[in-house]
């Protein structure tokens, strides 16, 4: 990698990291390109040079984050062994929330908003992440209609994501295993009727 490529890559990463932190704190609409550039320690023009627009930057943030999340979920599922698939996925999602709290906040606050410029650009990637949960739900209950499995998979994902954020904000003394046990209790077949 050339020195110029390394500098460009470092600038790109600085901008993404700054944007994630600010958007997690304030939301997409309340975060300006000026603030992103200042927090990243770069000129405002660098944001536009690297991403084109604030919406394109956000689409890149979501694409990268959800791609990483999907890969980690698939790896957890592949390594689950005798462990129930939903337990493996929920545990991995909680670990990801713990390790990437700003991105988790962004996902919880922004991804499901409609009418945004980036909605179409991340639809496929969003569907891939949710498909991992939907498949685990379908595998655990083959009698479910595929659409019901998708909705249930999204419900498990959403419940786990929100529980993870609750954990970090209000119960940081708990371990991931304690939180996972609580989440799984809430998702028992008796509750899922």
HELIX and SHEET records of a PDB file:
HELIX    1   1 UNK A    3  UNK A   26  1                                  24    
HELIX    2   2 UNK A   33  UNK A   40  1                                   8    
HELIX    3   3 UNK A   44  UNK A   51  1                                   8    
HELIX    4   4 UNK A   54  UNK A   78  1                                  25    
HELIX    5   5 UNK A   85  UNK A   99  1                                  15    
HELIX    6   6 UNK A  101  UNK A  106  1                                   6    
HELIX    7   7 UNK A  107  UNK A  111  3                                   5    
HELIX    8   8 UNK A  119  UNK A  140  1                                  22    
HELIX    9   9 UNK A  146  UNK A  170  1                                  25    
HELIX   10  10 UNK A  176  UNK A  186  1                                  11    
HELIX   11  11 UNK A  189  UNK A  192  1                                   4    
END                                                                             
